[in-house]
């Protein structure tokens, strides 16, 4: 039975609670007994072009409830679209597989691009409207008591609050009626229509823009206002146009849709890129940067204030630029999926992004960072540290409530842009390249840093010959495999798995006892080699996920002390070096 079917058959608060993974008593407490004053925390944030926007941030328990409602409704929408054979390309805000990029691309290379904003998009949707939608919409047709509970979860002070995880999906559901009216209007008049939240866009290649959608202001050639049909349909759908945010853009000028340039291809504004580049340069040289914040007072006067920026904000801006570039690359014929970067021929934007990631993730790391050869090693080291926290307080400690807090960061191979830009996706080859890259780039940072060690943890076997050669090229030192660690450059170190008595090589799996390695999974036995018979054996990934992760509390990790002791020694030695430098 689908989630939509279960939701439509629900008739009580208990049924809603079950769907959302809550106890009925907990849901009832949040909605009816929790003091209203403690449900939301209100604060203002500056708008992009002046003024402020009020955010109502829900309390943690209410936020979790709203997030689960959002997930449920998004799943229901996907079920509805699949059942009706629909691929909704009209609304792009707050939707899975949709973004400002997918919204902007609908309006590329047009003679005219017309933008309209709606006034108080979330705030204009009240409790009764939300409840009524869930009861009357043919795709939902919910029981009145269930519709009431959903509206109570979603609304605050008789409106959808900005800051709630479920306001976006519900506003899209209710805004869909508007979308249907406007896409029909656009189609009848040779235009393309799309919406991103409260931002409506119409575009066309016709020689004259349809006056029913937008009309010139009499006596003002370049001033436009919403046409009669557009204004009527927006009002009919229960929304209101903001007259201060209406503009027509021509082919011979820069055309923007949701902040992206769309004249020929979807692109980031040049001013934005230049601003980001200046911030990055300032960060590398001074260790900090600032944003210019526009503030508008009650009388409409605007002032410019400088506020300190954070590396997370700058990371988001660089990721945004990279995301647009990646989208354009994927439009190239025969290019599909994730695009690997040729580290030897990066564009200037990719080089800047790569240098920033090295600075943020490693040069100015707030805790020691351990980079293993791959995802499976990450699982081993994580659980070894957790198991041996009492022995190695430098790596982790146990709080009074029994929770373990790590004091190191294990680099995650998560398939994000970080691994793609840095070229670190697992294996000694990637780590060799990383050593060379970091040794070059660290010399370009003038800002304070290198306070915490970066530790490459690799197997001590034949597969590591390449990384040993790289170490020699950088440090002019030979690696024999018996060293607890080797200092490479700056705050970068390498530690290899220790050799057991009489052995000439070692890999990290050697430090598990034979009882764990002999566990049978699906009738198969563990084989740590890269190549094995899949009919009779399972590999490292299954071992990490279905043996180590599942049985972590029962595994004897005592053999891992040899590895963790070397990591701690690196941390101690780097701290001593740092103290000596501070006193010079």
N, C-alpha and C positions, 0 to 999 in steps of 0.2 A: 504494500500500500504506500503510495507516495505521500510526501509531507503535505502537499496541497490537499489531497483527499482527507488526510487525518485532520488538518486544520478545518476544512469545511464541515466535517462531521462532529467537531467539538462543540460542546454546549455549556461547559462550565469552566470556572477558573482553574479547577484541578486539571482539566484536560489541557489547558493552555500551559500550565506549569510543567506538565509532563513533556510537552513538545519542546519547551525551552530549557529542559534539563534542570529545573528548579523544583524544590519541594513547595507544595501548595502554601504551607505556612510561611515560608520565606517570601514567596511572591506576594502573599497577602500583607505581610509586614511592610514590605517596601512600598506597596501602593497605598495602604490605608492606615498604618500605624506609625511609620517613620515620619518624624516631624518634617514639615515642608521645608523649613529653613535649612535642614541638613541634607536635603536631596540634591541641591545644586550649589555650586560656587560660581558667582558671577564676577566677571572682570572684562575690561575693554582691551581691544588690540587695535593698533593703527591700521587704517585702510591704506591701500597702495597709493592712492592719489589724494590723501588727506581725510580727516575725520576719523572716527573710531567705530568699531563694530563690537557689540556686546556679545560675549560668549557665556553660555550657561553650561559649565562643565559638571556632569552628573557625578554623584558619589560613586566609589568603586563598585558597590553591589548593584546599583542602578545601571551603571555603565555596562557591566557584564550582561545584565538582563536585556538592555537595549541592543547590545552587539549581537546577542543570540537571536533577538527578534529580527534584526537586520539580515542576518545570515539566512534565517528561515524564509523571510519574504523574498530575498534574492533567489533562493532555491525555487520558490514557488513561481517567480517570474520566468525563470529558465524552463520550468516544466510547461508553463502556459505557452511560451514562444515555441518550444519544441513540438508541442501538441498541435499548434496551429501553423507549423512550418514557417515561422517568422524569424527574421534576422534583423532586429531593431537597430537601424542606423540613424535614427532620428535624434534620440537623446544620448548624450555621451558623458554626462557628469555623474560621478560616484557609482559607476557601473563596472562590472567585471569585463575585462578585455576592451574597455573604452577609456579614453583620456582626452586631454585637450588636443593631442596630436590627431587622433581619429576624428575629432570634431573639425579641426582646422582643414584637414585634407579634403573634406567635402566641398570646399570653396576655393580650391586652387585655380589660378589662371582664369579669372573672370573679369568681365568689363566692369561690373558693379558688385560691391559687397556692402550690405546694409546691416548694421548692428542695432539691436534694441535690448534694453535691460528692463527687467521687471522690478517693481518696487516691493521691498520687504517680502521676498519670496517665501522663506520659512514662516515668518511671523504672520503672514496673511492666511495661513492654513490653520484653522482653529480646531478645537476638540470635536465639535459637531460635524465638521467637514471630514475629519479623519474617520470618525465612527460611521458616518453615513456612507462613506466610500466603501468600507469593508462590508457593510450590509447590502448595498445596492449594486455594486459592480458585479457584472455577470460572471466574471472569472473567479470571484471570491464568494459572494453571497453568504457571508458568515452569519451565524446565530447572533442575535442582538447582544447577548451577554458577553460573547467572545469579542465582538467588535468593540464593546465598551472597555474591556480589559486591555485590548491592544491600544486603544486611544489613550487610556490612562498611563500605560507604559511610555507612550511616545510623547505626550504633551506636557507642557509646563506653563502655568499661568495662561491657559487657554490658547496655546499656540505650539507649533513645532519649534523647539529651541535650537539655536545654533550651538553646536558642541555635543549634541546627542548623536550616537552612532546610527540611530535608526531614522533620524530626520531626513537624510538624503534619499533613501530608498522610498520612503513614504511620499515625499514631495515629488519624486519621479512618477510614482503610481498615479497620484492625483493630477500631476502635470501632463500625463499621457493624453488626457482628453483634449487639452490645449494643443498638444503635438499633432493629433489627428486632424483637428480643424485647420492648423496652419500648414501642414504638409499638403493637404488638399488644395488650399489656397495657392500655395507656391506652385504645385503641379499644374493647376489650371492656367497659370500665368507664366509658364516657362522659367521657373526659378527653382533653386535648390534650397531646402530649409533644414536647419539642425538647431538643437538646443543643448547648451551646457549649463546646467543649473538654471540660473535666472538670466542667462545670456542667450538671446535669440539672434540667429543669423540667417539672412536671405542673400542669395547671390544669383547672378544671371549673366549670360553673354549677349543678351538682347541689346539692340542699339539704344533703346529707351527703357528705363526701369519702370515696371508696372505701377501706375499711380494708386491702385487699390491697396498696394502694400506700403509704398512710401511716395510722398509727393513733395515737390519743391515748395519752399515758403515763398509766397508772392513777393516779388521785388528783391529776393535774395537767392542768387543762382546756386550757391553751394550750401544752403541751409535746407534741411529736409526734416519732415515730420511723418509719423506713422499715417498710412492711408486709412480711409474710412473702414474698409473691410478688415484690415488688421486690427485696428483699434476696437472694432465691434466684437470680433472673435475673442480677443484677449479678455475683454470685459465679460463676455458671455461665459467664458471658462472660469471666471472667478478670480482673475488676476488684474494687475494694474501696471501700465507702462510708466517707466521713469522718464519724464520728458527731458531731463538733464543728461541722459546717457543714450542719445540717439545720434547716429552718424552714418553718412554715406561715404564710401571709399571708392575711388576710381582706379582704373588700370594704370594710368600714368603717374599715380602716387603710391606710396606704400600702403598696402592693404593688410590689415591684421584681423585675426579671428582668435579669440581667447588668448591674446598675448603673443601669437605666433604670426610671422609674416607668411602670406600665402600667394604672393604675386606669381611666382613660377613654381616653387616647391615650398613645402613647409619648412620654415627656418626660424631660428632664434634672432631677435633683433640685435643688430650690431652694437647698439649702446649697452645692451645687457651683457654681451660677451666682453666688451671693453671694461665694463665696471667689475665684472668677476675677475678678469685678468689682473686688474689693479689691486683688488683685494688679496688675491693669491700672492702677488709680488710683495705686498706689505706684510703678509703673514710670514713669508719665508725670510724676510730681512729683519722684521721687528718682533715677530711672535704674536702680533695682534692686528686687527683691522676694525673698521667702523662702517656702519650703515648710516646713510642719510635718511632720517625719518621726517616725513611731512606731517605737520600737525595743524589742524584748523580749529580756531577758537569759536566761541558762541557767535561772534560778529562776522565770521567768515574769513577772518584774516589768517593767512598761512605763515607758519614759521618752520624753519628747517633745523632739526636737532640731530646731532650725531650720537649714535648709541653703539656700544661695543657689540661686535659680531662674534659668533661661535663657529668652531670648525665644523660642527654638525650642519649649521645653516649653509656654510660654504660648500660642504659636501653635497648637500641637496641641490644647490645651484649648478655645480659642475656635473652632477648626475643627470640633471634636467637637460643640459646642453648635449651631453653624451647620448642621452636617450633619443633626442631629435635626430642627431647625426646617424645613430644606429638605425632608426626608422628609414631614413633616406637610403642608407646602404642596402637595406633589405629590399628596396624597390628595384635594385639592379638585377637584371635577368640572371637566372641560375643561382642566385644567392638566397638561401633559405636558412631559417633557424638562427642560432647564435653565431655571431661572426667573430672568429678568432682574430686577434690583432697581431700583425707582423711587428714585433718589438724593434726591429731594425729600421722601420720606415713609418713611424707614427706621424700623424698630422700634428701641427702645433697645439691644437686643442687637446688631443690625446696625450701629448707629452706633458702638458700642463696638468692634466687630470692625474696622470701617473705620478708625477712629482709630488702633487698634493697628497695622494694616498700614501706614498712613502713617508711624507712628513707627518701626517695625522696618525696613521696606523702603527708606525714603527719609531720614527725619530722622536716624536713627542708622546709616545705611549705612556700612560699613567701607571701601568703595572708591567711586570715582566711578560714577554710574549713568547710562547712556545710554538714553533712551526714544525709540524711533523711531516712525514712524507705523503700522507694522505688521510682520507676520512676514517679508515679503520684504525690507524694509529691514534687518531684523536680520541676515539672511544676508549682504547686501552689506557691511555695516559690520564684521561679524565677520571675514570673509575679507580685507577691506581692511586691518584692523588686523594680522592675522596676517602678511599679505604685507609690510607696511611696518614690522614690529616693530623692525628695526634703525634706522629713521629716527625712530621715536617710542617711545623706551624708557619714557616716562610711561604709555603705553597697553599695552605688552606687551614682554616680553623672551624671548630664546631661551636655554634652559638648556644646560649642557655636553653633555647627551645629545641635543640637537637639538629638545627639546620646547618649545613656545611657551606661556608663562604670561601670561594676560591680567591687567592691573592695573586693569581697569574691569569693571563688570557691565552687560551688555546686558539690559534688561528683557524677559522672555519672555512672549509671548502664547500661553500654553499651555492656555487654557480651564479653568483651575483656579478655586477660589473667590476667589483674590486679584483676578483681573480682574473677576469678577462683582460682588464687594463694592465694589471701587473704581470700577467703571464704566469700566475701561480695557481695551478689546478691539480697539483699532485705529481710526485715522482722526483727523483734526484736531478733529472735534467732541468726541470723548472727551478729547483732550488739552486743549482749552479748558476743559472742565468740571473736569479734574484741576487745572489752574492755579488756578481759583477755589477749589476745595475745599482745596488745599494751603495757599493764602494765608490761608484762614480758620483751618484746624486747627492750623497751626504755631504760632499765637499762644497756643494752649492748653497747649503743652508747656513745663514748667518744668525738666525734667531736661536735662543737658548734651546737645548734639547739633549737627546741621548742620555736621559736620566735613568732609564730602565733598560735592561739587557733584552736583546732579541736572540733567541736560542733556536738554532736549527737542530732538530733531533733526527738522525738518520741511522739506518741499519749499517752494521759494520761487516759488509760482505762484498762479493765481487761486483755487485751492481753499483757500488759507491765509488768505483775507481774514477769516474768522471768528476764527481764532486770533490774528491781528494785532489785531482789535478787542478781544479778551479781554485781550491784553497792555496795550493802552491803558487799559482800564477799571481794571486793577490798578495799573499803574505811572504812568499819566498821560503815557506817552511814545508817540509815533508810531513805527511800524516801517516803514522805507523799503525794507528788503530788502538793503541793502548792508552792514549791520552784521555783524561777525564773531560777535557774540552780544549778547543783552540780559539783564540781571539782572532777574528778576521779583520774587522775595521770598525772604528767608532764604538757603537754599542752592539755590534753584531758578533755572535759567537756560534760555534758549531760543537755539538756533542754527539758522539757515536755510541751505539749500544755497546756496553762493556763485553769483553771476552770472558767467557767462563773458563774454568780451569782446563788447560790442555787444548782448548779450541782455538782455531785460527780465524774463524768468522763468527758472527752472531747476527740475529735478527730479533726484532722486538717480541715476536711470538715465542722465542726461546724462554722467555721469563714467566710464562704460564706453566703451571704444573701439568703433568700428563693426564691427571684425572679430568681436568677441564677440557683439554684438547682431544680427549677420547669420547666426548659427548656426541651421541648420534642425533642428527637432525634429519627428519624425513627419510629415515633409513640409510642415510649417507654418513660418511666419516669425514673429518676435517683434513684438508690438504692445503698447507700454506703456500705452495708453489703457485706461480702465475699461470701455469698451464697444468690442467688436471682433467681427469675423466669426470664429466658432469653427471654421468649416470650413477656413479658410485661414491663420488666425493663432493663436498661443498667447500667453498673458498673463504677468503678472509672477510668478505662483506657479510656473509651469513654468520660467520663465527663472531664478528663484532656485534651484530644486531640481535641475533637469536641465542647466542651463548653468553658472551661477556655482558652485554647490557641487561639481559634477562636475569642472569645469575650473579650479578655484581656483588650483592650483599653476602654471598656465600663463597666467593672466590678468595683464595689465599694469594694476596698480591705481594707477599714478603720478598720474592725474588726481584720485584721492581725497585726495591730500595737502592740497588746498584745504579739504576738509571736516575732515580729522583735525587740521590745524593750528588751526582754530578751536576744536575740542574741547579741544586741549591748552592753548590760551590761556585758556579758561574755567577749567580745572584750576589753572593758574598764578595767575590773578587771585583765585580763591577761596582759594588757599593764602595769598596775600599778605593778604587781608582777615582771614583767621583769625589770622595772626600778629600783625597790628595789634591785633585784639581781645584776644589773649592778653597783649599787653604794656600794654594800657590799665589 
